[in-house]
């Protein structure tokens, strides 16, 4: 009888650990700053966007439009 109770507690604990316990979100350490495109307002990563004349743009097309 004691063995059945311990087994039941173990199964409940395993179910809790697998499904009910919230997983911790780990920081990847490579967080990037999102900046709005000066021309269209789309937010783009500062690493992936285009910088022209000190302004951030989402693409070369928007940078060309902004230069006009």
N, CA, C and O atoms as a DFTB+ gen file, in Angstrom:
272 C
 N C O
     1  1       0.823      -1.199       0.000
     2  2       0.000       0.000       0.000
     3  2       0.865       1.260       0.000
     4  3       0.579       2.206      -0.734
     5  1       1.914       1.278       0.813
     6  2       2.818       2.415       0.878
     7  2       3.523       2.620      -0.459
     8  3       3.742       3.753      -0.886
     9  1       3.873       1.526      -1.111
    10  2       4.531       1.611      -2.417
    11  2       3.619       2.260      -3.452
    12  3       4.081       3.047      -4.278
    13  1       2.321       1.934      -3.413
    14  2       1.363       2.525      -4.354
    15  2       1.221       4.033      -4.119
    16  3       1.127       4.806      -5.072
    17  1       1.207       4.441      -2.864
    18  2       1.100       5.865      -2.541
    19  2       2.339       6.619      -3.018
    20  3       2.224       7.699      -3.596
    21  1       3.517       6.058      -2.778
    22  2       4.754       6.696      -3.228
    23  2       4.810       6.775      -4.753
    24  3       5.261       7.777      -5.310
    25  1       4.359       5.735      -5.416
    26  2       4.326       5.728      -6.877
    27  2       3.361       6.800      -7.393
    28  3       3.675       7.493      -8.361
    29  1       2.198       6.944      -6.761
    30  2       1.220       7.952      -7.152
    31  2       1.790       9.355      -6.950
    32  3       1.606      10.224      -7.803
    33  1       2.469       9.584      -5.850
    34  2       3.095      10.872      -5.595
    35  2       4.171      11.157      -6.640
    36  3       4.302      12.293      -7.096
    37  1       4.932      10.154      -7.019
    38  2       5.959      10.315      -8.038
    39  2       5.365      10.667      -9.392
    40  3       5.899      11.522     -10.098
    41  1       4.257      10.014      -9.765
    42  2       3.605      10.297     -11.046
    43  2       3.040      11.707     -11.045
    44  3       3.187      12.429     -12.031
    45  1       2.402      12.109      -9.966
    46  2       1.852      13.457      -9.868
    47  2       2.978      14.495      -9.939
    48  3       2.832      15.527     -10.593
    49  1       4.080      14.222      -9.275
    50  2       5.221      15.132      -9.325
    51  2       5.803      15.245     -10.731
    52  3       6.184      16.333     -11.161
    53  1       5.871      14.132     -11.442
    54  2       6.390      14.153     -12.810
    55  2       5.466      14.940     -13.735
    56  3       5.937      15.707     -14.575
    57  1       4.156      14.758     -13.588
    58  2       3.197      15.499     -14.404
    59  2       3.310      16.993     -14.111
    60  3       3.275      17.815     -15.027
    61  1       3.441      17.332     -12.866
    62  2       3.597      18.733     -12.483
    63  2       4.855      19.322     -13.107
    64  3       4.828      20.416     -13.672
    65  1       5.950      18.589     -13.000
    66  2       7.223      19.097     -13.512
    67  2       7.192      19.259     -15.029
    68  3       7.789      20.195     -15.559
    69  1       6.509      18.368     -15.728
    70  2       6.497      18.417     -17.189
    71  2       5.498      19.406     -17.768
    72  3       5.796      20.084     -18.751
    73  1       4.329      19.495     -17.177
    74  2       3.255      20.250     -17.815
    75  2       2.804      21.494     -17.066
    76  3       2.469      22.492     -17.705
    77  1       2.781      21.475     -15.780
    78  2       2.183      22.562     -15.027
    79  2       3.182      23.616     -14.562
    80  3       2.826      24.784     -14.408
    81  1       4.390      23.221     -14.346
    82  2       5.388      24.159     -13.856
    83  2       5.792      25.090     -14.993
    84  3       6.134      24.633     -16.084
    85  1       5.753      26.402     -14.736
    86  2       6.128      27.376     -15.755
    87  2       7.632      27.303     -15.991
    88  3       8.431      27.237     -15.056
    89  1       7.980      27.316     -17.241
    90  2       9.390      27.269     -17.594
    91  2       9.991      28.655     -17.443
    92  3       9.349      29.659     -17.751
    93  1      11.208      28.701     -16.973
    94  2      11.909      29.969     -16.827
    95  2      12.401      30.404     -18.195
    96  3      12.942      29.605     -18.959
    97  1      12.208      31.675     -18.490
    98  2      12.684      32.227     -19.746
    99  2      14.113      32.705     -19.519
   100  3      14.375      33.562     -18.674
   101  1      15.012      32.140     -20.280
   102  2      16.407      32.508     -20.123
   103  2      16.761      33.592     -21.136
   104  3      16.371      33.531     -22.302
   105  1      17.489      34.556     -20.674
   106  2      17.954      35.613     -21.560
   107  2      19.073      35.065     -22.425
   108  3      19.994      34.415     -21.931
   109  1      18.986      35.334     -23.724
   110  2      20.003      34.824     -24.633
   111  2      21.235      35.708     -24.644
   112  3      22.284      35.309     -25.151
   113  1      21.120      36.877     -24.101
   114  2      22.271      37.756     -24.036
   115  2      22.544      38.510     -25.326
   116  3      23.464      39.327     -25.375
   117  1      21.771      38.257     -26.365
   118  2      21.996      38.944     -27.637
   119  2      20.808      39.838     -27.977
   120  3      20.363      39.908     -29.122
   121  1      20.313      40.513     -26.956
   122  2      19.166      41.388     -27.170
   123  2      19.565      42.552     -28.062
   124  3      20.666      43.093     -27.950
   125  1      18.653      42.926     -28.949
   126  2      18.932      43.991     -29.885
   127  2      17.945      45.128     -29.671
   128  3      16.825      44.917     -29.206
   129  1      18.365      46.304     -30.006
   130  2      17.515      47.472     -29.896
   131  2      16.696      47.619     -31.174
   132  3      17.231      47.563     -32.281
   133  1      15.394      47.808     -31.002
   134  2      14.510      48.018     -32.140
   135  2      14.317      49.521     -32.315
   136  3      14.034      50.238     -31.355
   137  1      14.474      49.986     -33.550
   138  2      14.331      51.408     -33.853
   139  2      13.322      51.575     -34.986
   140  3      13.229      50.720     -35.867
   141  1      12.566      52.673     -34.966
   142  2      11.590      52.890     -36.047
   143  2      12.265      53.472     -37.287
   144  3      13.195      54.272     -37.194
   145  1      11.773      53.049     -38.439
   146  2      12.234      53.606     -39.707
   147  2      11.721      55.042     -39.796
   148  3      10.541      55.296     -39.553
   149  1      12.595      55.974     -40.140
   150  2      12.191      57.379     -40.210
   151  2      11.185      57.610     -41.331
   152  3      10.380      58.537     -41.248
   153  1      11.215      56.794     -42.365
   154  2      10.338      56.991     -43.514
   155  2       8.964      56.341     -43.323
   156  3       7.942      57.006     -43.494
   157  1       8.926      55.051     -42.970
   158  2       7.639      54.341     -42.920
   159  2       7.188      53.972     -41.511
   160  3       6.038      53.579     -41.319
   161  1       8.078      54.092     -40.514
   162  2       7.700      53.817     -39.139
   163  2       7.835      52.366     -38.713
   164  3       7.581      52.048     -37.551
   165  1       8.227      51.475     -39.619
   166  2       8.402      50.060     -39.290
   167  2       9.569      49.911     -38.326
   168  3      10.625      50.507     -38.535
   169  1       9.388      49.121     -37.271
   170  2      10.478      48.887     -36.332
   171  2      11.372      47.782     -36.874
   172  3      10.903      46.740     -37.331
   173  1      12.669      48.040     -36.809
   174  2      13.663      47.100     -37.314
   175  2      14.824      47.062     -36.328
   176  3      15.086      48.039     -35.626
   177  1      15.509      45.938     -36.284
   178  2      16.662      45.801     -35.410
   179  2      17.727      46.806     -35.816
   180  3      17.965      47.023     -37.004
   181  1      18.361      47.412     -34.836
   182  2      19.398      48.402     -35.146
   183  2      20.569      47.766     -35.891
   184  3      21.305      48.457     -36.597
   185  1      20.745      46.460     -35.738
   186  2      21.809      45.757     -36.456
   187  2      21.444      45.495     -37.916
   188  3      22.333      45.420     -38.765
   189  1      20.166      45.356     -38.221
   190  2      19.739      44.989     -39.563
   191  2      19.293      46.180     -40.398
   192  3      19.222      46.082     -41.623
   193  1      18.998      47.279     -39.769
   194  2      18.512      48.448     -40.490
   195  2      19.621      49.185     -41.205
   196  3      20.795      48.829     -41.103
   197  1      19.231      50.218     -41.928
   198  2      20.165      51.056     -42.670
   199  2      20.239      52.408     -41.960
   200  3      19.209      52.991     -41.622
   201  1      21.443      52.899     -41.738
   202  2      21.635      54.212     -41.124
   203  2      22.194      55.138     -42.189
   204  3      23.246      54.872     -42.770
   205  1      21.486      56.223     -42.437
   206  2      21.935      57.221     -43.409
   207  2      21.718      58.605     -42.825
   208  3      20.618      58.926     -42.375
   209  1      22.740      59.411     -42.828
   210  2      22.688      60.773     -42.283
   211  2      22.203      60.796     -40.836
   212  3      21.516      61.728     -40.419
   213  1      22.561      59.772     -40.080
   214  2      22.190      59.701     -38.668
   215  2      20.765      59.235     -38.417
   216  3      20.325      59.203     -37.268
   217  1      20.037      58.875     -39.465
   218  2      18.661      58.386     -39.319
   219  2      18.601      56.891     -39.611
   220  3      19.371      56.371     -40.419
   221  1      17.670      56.206     -38.936
   222  2      17.504      54.767     -39.127
   223  2      16.390      54.504     -40.135
   224  3      15.331      55.131     -40.089
   225  1      16.647      53.565     -41.044
   226  2      15.665      53.162     -42.049
   227  2      15.596      51.647     -42.075
   228  3      16.551      50.963     -41.707
   229  1      14.447      51.125     -42.517
   230  2      14.270      49.673     -42.559
   231  2      14.912      49.053     -43.790
   232  3      15.245      47.868     -43.775
   233  1      15.092      49.822     -44.850
   234  2      15.644      49.284     -46.089
   235  2      16.328      50.396     -46.875
   236  3      16.206      51.575     -46.544
   237  1      17.046      50.000     -47.917
   238  2      17.679      50.994     -48.792
   239  2      16.624      51.830     -49.514
   240  3      16.826      53.018     -49.766
   241  1      15.504      51.199     -49.841
   242  2      14.428      51.919     -50.516
   243  2      13.919      53.069     -49.653
   244  3      13.762      54.186     -50.145
   245  1      13.663      52.812     -48.386
   246  2      13.187      53.877     -47.493
   247  2      14.298      54.923     -47.275
   248  3      14.007      56.111     -47.136
   249  1      15.546      54.492     -47.247
   250  2      16.634      55.446     -47.073
   251  2      16.707      56.372     -48.280
   252  3      16.967      57.565     -48.130
   253  1      16.482      55.836     -49.470
   254  2      16.492      56.679     -50.677
   255  2      15.315      57.654     -50.671
   256  3      15.468      58.811     -51.064
   257  1      14.144      57.194     -50.228
   258  2      12.988      58.078     -50.136
   259  2      13.230      59.183     -49.114
   260  3      12.850      60.334     -49.333
   261  1      13.857      58.832     -48.006
   262  2      14.118      59.811     -46.950
   263  2      15.167      60.831     -47.331
   264  3      15.214      61.921     -46.762
   265  1      16.013      60.486     -48.294
   266  2      17.073      61.399     -48.718
   267  2      16.555      62.476     -49.666
   268  3      17.249      63.459     -49.926
   269  1      15.362      62.301     -50.174
   270  2      14.808      63.279     -51.129
   271  2      14.455      64.564     -50.462
   272  3      13.979      65.490     -51.118
